[in-house]
Amino acid sequence: MTGRFDQRALGRRIDWKLIFCWIALVAVGILSIYSTIHNSGVGILDPDGRSGKQFIWFCAALVVGYVVIFVLKPHIWEVLSLPGYLAVLVLLVAVIVFGVTVNGSRSWFELGPLRFQPAEISKLTTALLVAHLLRGSGMKMSRRHDILLLLGVIGLPMAIILCEGETGSVLVYLGLLFVLYREGLSGWWIVLIAACIVLFIITIKYPLWVSFLVLAVMLGAYALLVLRSSRGSSNRTATRRDLRIMVALLAVAGTIFIFSTNFVFSRVLKPYQKERIEVLLGMTQDIRGAGYNVHQSMIAIGSGGFAGKGYLKGTQTTYGFVPEQSTDFIFCTIGEEGGFLGCLAVILLYVFLIARVIRDAEQCREPFTRVYGYCFASCVFMHLIINVGMTIGLMPVIGIPLPFVSYGGSSLMSFSLMLFIFLALYAQEKKYF
Amino acid sequence: MEIGRSTKIFIGLGLAAAVLLGKLFYIQIVDDRYKVDALNNSIVYETIYPSRGIIYDRNGQALVDNVITYDILVTPREVHAFDTLALARTLGIEEDYVHEKMAWYRKYRTRIGYQSQVFLKQVDAETYLRFAEIQYRFPGFRAQMRNSRNYPFNAGGNLLGYVSEVDAPFLKKHPEYRTGDFVGRTGFEAAREEELRGEKGYHIYLRDSRNRVLKSFRDGAEDKMAVPGKDITTTIDAHLQQYGQGLMRRKKGSLIAIEPSTGEILSLISSPGIDVDVLADIGHYWDSLAADPGKPMFNRAVQASYPPGSVFKLVNGLIGLQEGVLKENYKYPCDHGYWYTPTKKLGCHDHKSPINLIEAVKMSCNAYFCFVLKNIIENNKYSGVEEAFSVWEDYVRSFGFGAPLDSEVPHELGGTIPAAERYNRIYGKGHWRASSVISLSIGQGEIGVTPLQIANLGAILANRGWYIPPHIIKDDTPREARHTLIDPKNFDPIVEGMWQAVNSAPGTGGTATLAAIPGLDVCGKTGTAENPHGADHSVFICFAPRENPQIAVACYVENAGFGASWACPIASLMVEKYLCGEIRPSRKWLERYVTDADLMNVPYEKKKRQ
């Protein structure tokens, strides 16, 4: 009796709008996947076809969702955070030894018909551990020691995944910076990372002197900003002395960065990664080679026009011009058949989902839920930006899926799991914390 | 502080979404480039090749038509291991060829991708059927139908020209063509390319990225049928052309026949020429054609410029009569030639003296026409030599000399007729006289004419004073007669001389008696054109019958000596063949005499003019 009452009360506290949003995105995904295969004659829910398989994963995710929200006690996630994190670290290392290579990255386990990527799960475990650390142990984002610890927690799986050659997931981890920023990390960190990315691109694309010019401009702007904010403060001479030291340090660091970028680009990056970056930066025009995917995908999306060609009427995606059309390039189908309106609708769904998660997170009194919510939102955000950006030529071709939409069980499952954990935490926080 | 940060994060989220949407807006709505690309991508045009126009002779005999052949195509990606020997045997090729081709495809497999390649071109229907029967044993191979040129009648190879697949330099100049198209390169095929080629059509299919054709686009509603090329009817008589080619075999030169009343060219032969079986497989013969010292690609009949030789005496005689400085009964002496300066003589052969105009034409006396030209050039009627010479030049040009005749034969040239200024430059103004240009009297010196122009002279003589520009395409274009500056009545003594040259009794000095055909009243004039390149050219013009002429013929045989010995019998055989359909038994020996002769490499031996 109490159980049923509990469940009813619980049902009222669940954020159903997020669940509708989730269902809508998965539905868009299944329809789009079907569109890429409908020519082969299988039905939309036929388990032989990819759309049918995706539907089965969707049903499985529903079951998992029910279990996570209604069966499991939410504090289990916090309890599991450290062991889970460590276990996944072991998996991440193990996959380098025992895994199979798919599309140039050795990051997959193969279990019979199923393929599973530990990197997908590591996002969840890392998010849980970050949330756990920021909640319980009273860490402060102003303490340098705590910042380094957190960066280490985030950086460790990042480094291992980088070794696996799964560049996409590494970039997703950068999204966790937003979480730390929300929790009090200085905005300068984000500025620093952004500056590094800008310098990286400029060093690759232009002669060295341009990089140094940009570095000088950046340092100048930094100095001006600091001086401005210190105006009126009592200790201006000290600030000035600190600033001089800081600028000198940054100049040295920047110079090292510029030179090492050259080294990294020509020696460390794999040829295909180099090519993709060069094509993105417009340094090579190779529509048959590395640029083929992007070129074809932009043709598909561009040809959609304002209102699209109509469902199942796309020619580019249906006839297989776009590679990986049901997984990483699924957005092309949406762009071609749904046009600008379709793209707008899907992107607004994502924006709504992310914003709603952040809003819910902000309403929580419990820091664990809040931090975890931010982690989840930033993860979806990074996937969205990188995936859609890649299909329209804003980002290099990095093979990461579009959350909930791209074909693939492990991706759909891990994103759904992350969402359900957040829903469970949000719905029950009063009861358990 | 906390609110501030989450607000900033919201703003960041909105900005990022706006960037994505902005770029989407740009490529989906603003930039049209991607829409065009998308059509190119998924739609495949399969070309339907039109059948090329047929070229007919004047009697409806096809000279060039089309035959269906097959190209064997291969999609290397779809090829499995197969029996190379069986394929080679079926297609009648060397097994090594198969291996070479397959090795080449392997080497360039990334570039080829899913495309089809032409494995073997222009396979005939019989071979195709053998291949089709066991095609299933060679996955990836298929045949594509294609029209190619067929030459049912061996006549006019030079005129027709050849057709070949466009190459890279051609495509650069003619962007409207596509790889795989065929284009006329020489002769009619080139000159009438636009009419003959027709318009290509296409089927539109939707295809996928592996170039697999999936279905017809909009059920073929957008397809375009090919428009066949226009047929062309020429004025050529195929049988006469073929006969003439036989006569000219193993001889260098030209042979042209014109119907005088219409200006239609009945045959136009340049020898050595190109047989049609060479045309059909030009690529195979190309190197040997280009290296041949006889220059078979060169159309001598309209491009060569020869001195006309003695046949030009007729023109000078007509001008003299028209100018009034020559009368039919004027007699001039011939002292085995003409002393144009006290020490210099233009020689002549042995004949009676003095003689009148008709006899001079009949015997082709050099001295007589030196007197004629002297009287024309040193005529007191005019202010001086220069003016008189200009008058002479106008007369000559009115015969169609000195400029192309617009015959529609490709690459026709016009020859050269000297103007007074030329002699002013050589000798100085006022410092030259008739004796300076005396060799023009017998068609030598600074004068060059094409064989076609000489044939046209024959037509003018046949018509007694006018001609319709000789032409080779039979169509409805109205063609106006062009009149020379000579009165028709002045032609009578000249034509009489030509008649006597052919039909006088043996031993009376007729120079062209070999050309006599009983009952046909052939009128002719021999010539022996000196030239700086070797032995004299043998020249002859004639027309027949004398009244109401049906045919005018001109013949040049290079380095063959007297006009009477070779050009004259050849031309007369043409006349007989055309007017009678066959050569009478009494003249069969002459036909054999001509066809057996090999005059390609006559040793140089100076002969007297005749």
Interface residues (C-beta under 8 A of the other chain):
Chain A: N39 F178 Y181 R182 Q296 M298 I299 A300 I301 G302 S303 G304 G305 F306 T315 Q316 Y319 G320 F321 G335 G339 F340 C343 L344 I347 L348 Y350 V351 I354 A355 I358 E362 F381 L384 I385 V388 G389 I392 G393 L394
Chain B: E2 R5 S6 I9 F10 G12 L13 G14 A16 A17 V19 L20 L21 K23 L24 F25 I27 Q28 I29 D31 R33 Y34 K35 D37 A38 L39 N41 S42 I43 L206 R207 D208 S209 R210 L214
